[in-house]
Amino acid sequence: MAEIALNKTKARQALLEMAQEWDKQGKTQHAIESYEAIIEADSESKEAGQSGERLLEIAKRFDQEGKKNSAYYLYHKLAQGRAGSHDRI
């Protein structure tokens, strides 16, 4: 049982690293979907907390870039606790 939990943690960590790399490369939609998948998998995990922080950073960036609708959409999902649902921005 402990081995399964460890594997799930490693999988979330790997997905988080992948999402961060996609964000650095400008593949924002892929990054958002990955962050959301982490939150959906275990909203109480450390990786989910980090994913929520990154989604908030992306929303702020969208807002600064004038992408108000996309920023609002992410802010709204985060506020409603629905960051794990895979809707497109």
N, CA, C and O atoms as CSV, one atom per row, in Angstrom:
chain,resi,resn,atom,element,x,y,z
A,1,MET,N,N,0.822,-1.190,0.000
A,1,MET,CA,C,0.000,0.000,0.000
A,1,MET,C,C,0.867,1.256,0.000
A,1,MET,O,O,0.586,2.205,-0.733
A,2,ALA,N,N,1.911,1.266,0.811
A,2,ALA,CA,C,2.805,2.416,0.869
A,2,ALA,C,C,3.518,2.613,-0.467
A,2,ALA,O,O,3.801,3.741,-0.870
A,3,GLU,N,N,3.805,1.504,-1.148
A,3,GLU,CA,C,4.479,1.586,-2.447
A,3,GLU,C,C,3.575,2.262,-3.485
A,3,GLU,O,O,4.061,3.025,-4.320
A,4,ILE,N,N,2.291,1.995,-3.441
A,4,ILE,CA,C,1.342,2.619,-4.367
A,4,ILE,C,C,1.291,4.120,-4.119
A,4,ILE,O,O,1.297,4.906,-5.066
A,5,ALA,N,N,1.241,4.520,-2.857
A,5,ALA,CA,C,1.218,5.943,-2.518
A,5,ALA,C,C,2.491,6.628,-2.993
A,5,ALA,O,O,2.446,7.748,-3.501
A,6,LEU,N,N,3.622,5.956,-2.829
A,6,LEU,CA,C,4.898,6.512,-3.279
A,6,LEU,C,C,4.907,6.680,-4.795
A,6,LEU,O,O,5.381,7.696,-5.304
A,7,ASN,N,N,4.388,5.696,-5.516
A,7,ASN,CA,C,4.333,5.784,-6.973
A,7,ASN,C,C,3.428,6.920,-7.424
A,7,ASN,O,O,3.743,7.611,-8.393
A,8,LYS,N,N,2.310,7.124,-6.737
A,8,LYS,CA,C,1.409,8.222,-7.079
A,8,LYS,C,C,2.085,9.560,-6.833
A,8,LYS,O,O,1.930,10.490,-7.624
A,9,THR,N,N,2.830,9.663,-5.750
A,9,THR,CA,C,3.556,10.900,-5.450
A,9,THR,C,C,4.607,11.170,-6.521
A,9,THR,O,O,4.751,12.300,-6.985
A,10,LYS,N,N,5.331,10.141,-6.907
A,10,LYS,CA,C,6.346,10.296,-7.956
A,10,LYS,C,C,5.708,10.702,-9.274
A,10,LYS,O,O,6.271,11.513,-10.009
A,11,ALA,N,N,4.545,10.151,-9.581
A,11,ALA,CA,C,3.840,10.497,-10.817
A,11,ALA,C,C,3.403,11.960,-10.788
A,11,ALA,O,O,3.545,12.668,-11.785
A,12,ARG,N,N,2.869,12.420,-9.647
A,12,ARG,CA,C,2.474,13.832,-9.532
A,12,ARG,C,C,3.685,14.747,-9.655
A,12,ARG,O,O,3.605,15.799,-10.290
A,13,GLN,N,N,4.801,14.358,-9.056
A,13,GLN,CA,C,6.017,15.158,-9.144
A,13,GLN,C,C,6.507,15.249,-10.588
A,13,GLN,O,O,6.900,16.322,-11.046
A,14,ALA,N,N,6.485,14.138,-11.296
A,14,ALA,CA,C,6.927,14.128,-12.694
A,14,ALA,C,C,6.007,14.987,-13.552
A,14,ALA,O,O,6.477,15.722,-14.421
A,15,LEU,N,N,4.712,14.901,-13.317
A,15,LEU,CA,C,3.760,15.711,-14.073
A,15,LEU,C,C,3.948,17.191,-13.765
A,15,LEU,O,O,3.827,18.029,-14.659
A,16,LEU,N,N,4.239,17.516,-12.521
A,16,LEU,CA,C,4.497,18.903,-12.136
A,16,LEU,C,C,5.733,19.434,-12.860
A,16,LEU,O,O,5.722,20.555,-13.368
A,17,GLU,N,N,6.788,18.640,-12.908
A,17,GLU,CA,C,8.003,19.062,-13.612
A,17,GLU,C,C,7.726,19.259,-15.100
A,17,GLU,O,O,8.221,20.208,-15.708
A,18,MET,N,N,6.944,18.371,-15.674
A,18,MET,CA,C,6.592,18.482,-17.086
A,18,MET,C,C,5.777,19.755,-17.330
A,18,MET,O,O,6.021,20.474,-18.298
A,19,ALA,N,N,4.826,20.025,-16.466
A,19,ALA,CA,C,3.989,21.217,-16.606
A,19,ALA,C,C,4.839,22.487,-16.521
A,19,ALA,O,O,4.639,23.428,-17.288
A,20,GLN,N,N,5.779,22.503,-15.591
A,20,GLN,CA,C,6.649,23.670,-15.445
A,20,GLN,C,C,7.503,23.877,-16.693
A,20,GLN,O,O,7.716,25.010,-17.124
A,21,GLU,N,N,7.982,22.800,-17.261
A,21,GLU,CA,C,8.784,22.895,-18.487
A,21,GLU,C,C,7.927,23.403,-19.647
A,21,GLU,O,O,8.370,24.258,-20.414
A,22,TRP,N,N,6.705,22.886,-19.781
A,22,TRP,CA,C,5.813,23.360,-20.836
A,22,TRP,C,C,5.534,24.847,-20.677
A,22,TRP,O,O,5.491,25.588,-21.659
A,23,ASP,N,N,5.346,25.278,-19.439
A,23,ASP,CA,C,5.082,26.698,-19.203
A,23,ASP,C,C,6.288,27.534,-19.630
A,23,ASP,O,O,6.121,28.589,-20.241
A,24,LYS,N,N,7.484,27.079,-19.317
A,24,LYS,CA,C,8.700,27.789,-19.723
A,24,LYS,C,C,8.817,27.870,-21.243
A,24,LYS,O,O,9.308,28.864,-21.778
A,25,GLN,N,N,8.368,26.829,-21.935
A,25,GLN,CA,C,8.455,26.772,-23.393
A,25,GLN,C,C,7.318,27.520,-24.080
A,25,GLN,O,O,7.266,27.578,-25.308
A,26,GLY,N,N,6.403,28.096,-23.293
A,26,GLY,CA,C,5.284,28.819,-23.868
A,26,GLY,C,C,4.119,27.941,-24.276
A,26,GLY,O,O,3.201,28.403,-24.953
A,27,LYS,N,N,4.145,26.695,-23.877
A,27,LYS,CA,C,3.040,25.773,-24.173
A,27,LYS,C,C,2.062,25.819,-22.999
A,27,LYS,O,O,1.875,24.850,-22.262
A,28,THR,N,N,1.453,26.991,-22.866
A,28,THR,CA,C,0.654,27.296,-21.687
A,28,THR,C,C,-0.543,26.371,-21.521
A,28,THR,O,O,-0.832,25.940,-20.404
A,29,GLN,N,N,-1.240,26.058,-22.593
A,29,GLN,CA,C,-2.422,25.208,-22.466
A,29,GLN,C,C,-2.050,23.818,-21.950
A,29,GLN,O,O,-2.759,23.250,-21.119
A,30,HIS,N,N,-0.943,23.276,-22.441
A,30,HIS,CA,C,-0.481,21.972,-21.941
A,30,HIS,C,C,-0.145,22.067,-20.452
A,30,HIS,O,O,-0.476,21.175,-19.670
A,31,ALA,N,N,0.514,23.159,-20.075
A,31,ALA,CA,C,0.873,23.352,-18.672
A,31,ALA,C,C,-0.380,23.436,-17.810
A,31,ALA,O,O,-0.454,22.792,-16.764
A,32,ILE,N,N,-1.369,24.224,-18.239
A,32,ILE,CA,C,-2.606,24.373,-17.476
A,32,ILE,C,C,-3.285,23.020,-17.290
A,32,ILE,O,O,-3.701,22.676,-16.183
A,33,GLU,N,N,-3.395,22.262,-18.364
A,33,GLU,CA,C,-4.048,20.960,-18.278
A,33,GLU,C,C,-3.310,20.022,-17.326
A,33,GLU,O,O,-3.938,19.249,-16.602
A,34,SER,N,N,-1.998,20.087,-17.326
A,34,SER,CA,C,-1.213,19.236,-16.426
A,34,SER,C,C,-1.387,19.668,-14.975
A,34,SER,O,O,-1.563,18.826,-14.094
A,35,TYR,N,N,-1.340,20.972,-14.719
A,35,TYR,CA,C,-1.560,21.457,-13.359
A,35,TYR,C,C,-2.941,21.037,-12.866
A,35,TYR,O,O,-3.099,20.622,-11.718
A,36,GLU,N,N,-3.938,21.147,-13.738
A,36,GLU,CA,C,-5.295,20.757,-13.365
A,36,GLU,C,C,-5.391,19.257,-13.074
A,36,GLU,O,O,-6.093,18.844,-12.151
A,37,ALA,N,N,-4.690,18.454,-13.854
A,37,ALA,CA,C,-4.707,17.001,-13.648
A,37,ALA,C,C,-4.108,16.641,-12.289
A,37,ALA,O,O,-4.584,15.723,-11.622
A,38,ILE,N,N,-3.085,17.350,-11.889
A,38,ILE,CA,C,-2.458,17.106,-10.585
A,38,ILE,C,C,-3.446,17.424,-9.468
A,38,ILE,O,O,-3.580,16.664,-8.509
A,39,ILE,N,N,-4.129,18.548,-9.601
A,39,ILE,CA,C,-5.104,18.939,-8.583
A,39,ILE,C,C,-6.252,17.933,-8.532
A,39,ILE,O,O,-6.721,17.562,-7.457
A,40,GLU,N,N,-6.688,17.503,-9.695
A,40,GLU,CA,C,-7.789,16.541,-9.757
A,40,GLU,C,C,-7.395,15.197,-9.144
A,40,GLU,O,O,-8.225,14.533,-8.522
A,41,ALA,N,N,-6.150,14.798,-9.312
A,41,ALA,CA,C,-5.689,13.501,-8.804
A,41,ALA,C,C,-5.666,13.469,-7.276
A,41,ALA,O,O,-6.040,12.465,-6.671
A,42,ASP,N,N,-5.231,14.559,-6.656
A,42,ASP,CA,C,-5.179,14.620,-5.190
A,42,ASP,C,C,-5.084,16.074,-4.773
A,42,ASP,O,O,-3.992,16.635,-4.682
A,43,SER,N,N,-6.222,16.676,-4.524
A,43,SER,CA,C,-6.266,18.117,-4.238
A,43,SER,C,C,-5.587,18.489,-2.928
A,43,SER,O,O,-5.347,19.670,-2.678
A,44,GLU,N,N,-5.276,17.521,-2.098
A,44,GLU,CA,C,-4.637,17.786,-0.805
A,44,GLU,C,C,-3.117,17.608,-0.850
A,44,GLU,O,O,-2.443,17.842,0.153
A,45,SER,N,N,-2.579,17.205,-1.980
A,45,SER,CA,C,-1.139,16.929,-2.055
A,45,SER,C,C,-0.332,18.217,-2.166
A,45,SER,O,O,-0.843,19.274,-2.534
A,46,LYS,N,N,0.941,18.083,-1.835
A,46,LYS,CA,C,1.876,19.205,-1.963
A,46,LYS,C,C,1.945,19.661,-3.416
A,46,LYS,O,O,2.004,20.859,-3.695
A,47,GLU,N,N,1.937,18.713,-4.330
A,47,GLU,CA,C,2.011,19.037,-5.753
A,47,GLU,C,C,0.772,19.802,-6.218
A,47,GLU,O,O,0.863,20.670,-7.085
A,48,ALA,N,N,-0.380,19.477,-5.641
A,48,ALA,CA,C,-1.608,20.204,-5.988
A,48,ALA,C,C,-1.516,21.650,-5.521
A,48,ALA,O,O,-1.946,22.565,-6.224
A,49,GLY,N,N,-0.961,21.851,-4.350
A,49,GLY,CA,C,-0.759,23.219,-3.851
A,49,GLY,C,C,0.155,24.013,-4.769
A,49,GLY,O,O,-0.115,25.173,-5.079
A,50,GLN,N,N,1.237,23.379,-5.201
A,50,GLN,CA,C,2.165,24.037,-6.115
A,50,GLN,C,C,1.494,24.306,-7.459
A,50,GLN,O,O,1.729,25.345,-8.076
A,51,SER,N,N,0.667,23.380,-7.906
A,51,SER,CA,C,-0.041,23.539,-9.173
A,51,SER,C,C,-1.017,24.708,-9.092
A,51,SER,O,O,-1.127,25.496,-10.032
A,52,GLY,N,N,-1.717,24.819,-7.979
A,52,GLY,CA,C,-2.629,25.945,-7.789
A,52,GLY,C,C,-1.898,27.275,-7.829
A,52,GLY,O,O,-2.385,28.243,-8.412
A,53,GLU,N,N,-0.731,27.317,-7.208
A,53,GLU,CA,C,0.088,28.538,-7.233
A,53,GLU,C,C,0.504,28.884,-8.655
A,53,GLU,O,O,0.472,30.049,-9.052
A,54,ARG,N,N,0.891,27.873,-9.419
A,54,ARG,CA,C,1.312,28.114,-10.807
A,54,ARG,C,C,0.140,28.571,-11.664
A,54,ARG,O,O,0.300,29.444,-12.517
A,55,LEU,N,N,-1.042,27.988,-11.446
A,55,LEU,CA,C,-2.225,28.425,-12.188
A,55,LEU,C,C,-2.553,29.878,-11.863
A,55,LEU,O,O,-2.962,30.636,-12.743
A,56,LEU,N,N,-2.378,30.264,-10.613
A,56,LEU,CA,C,-2.602,31.652,-10.230
A,56,LEU,C,C,-1.600,32.570,-10.932
A,56,LEU,O,O,-1.969,33.654,-11.384
A,57,GLU,N,N,-0.343,32.147,-11.027
A,57,GLU,CA,C,0.672,32.930,-11.740
A,57,GLU,C,C,0.306,33.077,-13.218
A,57,GLU,O,O,0.469,34.152,-13.795
A,58,ILE,N,N,-0.180,32.016,-13.819
A,58,ILE,CA,C,-0.591,32.069,-15.228
A,58,ILE,C,C,-1.756,33.031,-15.386
A,58,ILE,O,O,-1.783,33.820,-16.331
A,59,ALA,N,N,-2.721,32.974,-14.471
A,59,ALA,CA,C,-3.866,33.885,-14.536
A,59,ALA,C,C,-3.403,35.336,-14.429
A,59,ALA,O,O,-3.891,36.197,-15.160
A,60,LYS,N,N,-2.475,35.608,-13.535
A,60,LYS,CA,C,-1.935,36.970,-13.396
A,60,LYS,C,C,-1.227,37.395,-14.676
A,60,LYS,O,O,-1.366,38.535,-15.119
A,61,ARG,N,N,-0.474,36.485,-15.264
A,61,ARG,CA,C,0.226,36.782,-16.512
A,61,ARG,C,C,-0.776,37.081,-17.623
A,61,ARG,O,O,-0.599,38.038,-18.377
A,62,PHE,N,N,-1.833,36.264,-17.728
A,62,PHE,CA,C,-2.879,36.520,-18.719
A,62,PHE,C,C,-3.464,37.919,-18.515
A,62,PHE,O,O,-3.677,38.659,-19.475
A,63,ASP,N,N,-3.717,38.266,-17.262
A,63,ASP,CA,C,-4.294,39.569,-16.944
A,63,ASP,C,C,-3.366,40.693,-17.398
A,63,ASP,O,O,-3.818,41.668,-17.999
A,64,GLN,N,N,-2.081,40.562,-17.115
A,64,GLN,CA,C,-1.097,41.578,-17.512
A,64,GLN,C,C,-0.957,41.681,-19.025
A,64,GLN,O,O,-0.680,42.758,-19.554
A,65,GLU,N,N,-1.146,40.570,-19.716
A,65,GLU,CA,C,-1.034,40.549,-21.176
A,65,GLU,C,C,-2.312,41.015,-21.860
A,65,GLU,O,O,-2.383,41.053,-23.088
A,66,GLY,N,N,-3.314,41.367,-21.077
A,66,GLY,CA,C,-4.570,41.822,-21.645
A,66,GLY,C,C,-5.516,40.700,-22.039
A,66,GLY,O,O,-6.533,40.944,-22.688
A,67,LYS,N,N,-5.194,39.490,-21.660
A,67,LYS,CA,C,-6.054,38.330,-21.950
A,67,LYS,C,C,-7.044,38.187,-20.791
A,67,LYS,O,O,-7.016,37.221,-20.029
A,68,LYS,N,N,-7.909,39.182,-20.694
A,68,LYS,CA,C,-8.801,39.296,-19.537
A,68,LYS,C,C,-9.757,38.115,-19.412
A,68,LYS,O,O,-9.989,37.633,-18.303
A,69,ASN,N,N,-10.312,37.642,-20.512
A,69,ASN,CA,C,-11.247,36.522,-20.445
A,69,ASN,C,C,-10.565,35.257,-19.929
A,69,ASN,O,O,-11.119,34.543,-19.093
A,70,SER,N,N,-9.362,34.984,-20.430
A,70,SER,CA,C,-8.628,33.795,-19.978
A,70,SER,C,C,-8.233,33.927,-18.513
A,70,SER,O,O,-8.305,32.958,-17.756
A,71,ALA,N,N,-7.816,35.129,-18.113
A,71,ALA,CA,C,-7.452,35.365,-16.712
A,71,ALA,C,C,-8.660,35.154,-15.813
A,71,ALA,O,O,-8.574,34.472,-14.792
A,72,TYR,N,N,-9.786,35.743,-16.201
A,72,TYR,CA,C,-11.004,35.601,-15.410
A,72,TYR,C,C,-11.390,34.132,-15.272
A,72,TYR,O,O,-11.745,33.667,-14.189
A,73,TYR,N,N,-11.314,33.418,-16.378
A,73,TYR,CA,C,-11.693,32.011,-16.389
A,73,TYR,C,C,-10.864,31.215,-15.373
A,73,TYR,O,O,-11.411,30.425,-14.604
A,74,LEU,N,N,-9.548,31.427,-15.374
A,74,LEU,CA,C,-8.688,30.710,-14.433
A,74,LEU,C,C,-8.949,31.156,-12.998
A,74,LEU,O,O,-9.048,30.325,-12.095
A,75,TYR,N,N,-9.060,32.474,-12.784
A,75,TYR,CA,C,-9.355,32.968,-11.435
A,75,TYR,C,C,-10.649,32.333,-10.922
A,75,TYR,O,O,-10.723,31.882,-9.779
A,76,HIS,N,N,-11.654,32.305,-11.777
A,76,HIS,CA,C,-12.949,31.761,-11.393
A,76,HIS,C,C,-12.836,30.270,-11.043
A,76,HIS,O,O,-13.383,29.831,-10.031
A,77,LYS,N,N,-12.140,29.504,-11.863
A,77,LYS,CA,C,-11.969,28.078,-11.591
A,77,LYS,C,C,-11.238,27.860,-10.268
A,77,LYS,O,O,-11.608,26.986,-9.485
A,78,LEU,N,N,-10.203,28.656,-10.025
A,78,LEU,CA,C,-9.459,28.511,-8.777
A,78,LEU,C,C,-10.327,28.878,-7.581
A,78,LEU,O,O,-10.294,28.196,-6.557
A,79,ALA,N,N,-11.100,29.945,-7.702
A,79,ALA,CA,C,-11.955,30.383,-6.595
A,79,ALA,C,C,-13.059,29.374,-6.309
A,79,ALA,O,O,-13.460,29.198,-5.158
A,80,GLN,N,N,-13.541,28.724,-7.336
A,80,GLN,CA,C,-14.617,27.753,-7.170
A,80,GLN,C,C,-14.092,26.361,-6.826
A,80,GLN,O,O,-14.873,25.441,-6.585
A,81,GLY,N,N,-12.778,26.211,-6.803
A,81,GLY,CA,C,-12.201,24.908,-6.496
A,81,GLY,C,C,-12.375,23.912,-7.617
A,81,GLY,O,O,-12.397,22.704,-7.384
A,82,ARG,N,N,-12.500,24.418,-8.852
A,82,ARG,CA,C,-12.720,23.537,-9.996
A,82,ARG,C,C,-11.515,23.512,-10.912
A,82,ARG,O,O,-11.664,23.263,-12.108
A,83,ALA,N,N,-10.338,23.761,-10.394
A,83,ALA,CA,C,-9.147,23.812,-11.234
A,83,ALA,C,C,-8.834,22.472,-11.877
A,83,ALA,O,O,-8.046,22.410,-12.821
A,84,GLY,N,N,-9.422,21.427,-11.396
A,84,GLY,CA,C,-9.157,20.110,-11.957
A,84,GLY,C,C,-10.049,19.729,-13.124
A,84,GLY,O,O,-9.834,18.684,-13.738
A,85,SER,N,N,-11.050,20.549,-13.450
A,85,SER,CA,C,-11.896,20.199,-14.591
A,85,SER,C,C,-11.232,20.689,-15.860
A,85,SER,O,O,-10.774,21.830,-15.916
A,86,HIS,N,N,-11.171,19.855,-16.874
A,86,HIS,CA,C,-10.347,20.122,-18.052
A,86,HIS,C,C,-11.080,20.868,-19.146
A,86,HIS,O,O,-11.202,20.362,-20.262
A,87,ASP,N,N,-11.567,22.052,-18.852
A,87,ASP,CA,C,-12.160,22.893,-19.883
A,87,ASP,C,C,-11.061,23.688,-20.563
A,87,ASP,O,O,-10.046,24.013,-19.947
A,88,ARG,N,N,-11.262,23.992,-21.808
A,88,ARG,CA,C,-10.290,24.773,-22.571
A,88,ARG,C,C,-10.426,26.240,-22.250
A,88,ARG,O,O,-11.518,26.729,-21.962
A,89,ILE,N,N,-9.311,26.938,-22.303
A,89,ILE,CA,C,-9.296,28.394,-22.132
A,89,ILE,C,C,-9.251,29.027,-23.496
A,89,ILE,O,O,-9.231,30.253,-23.606
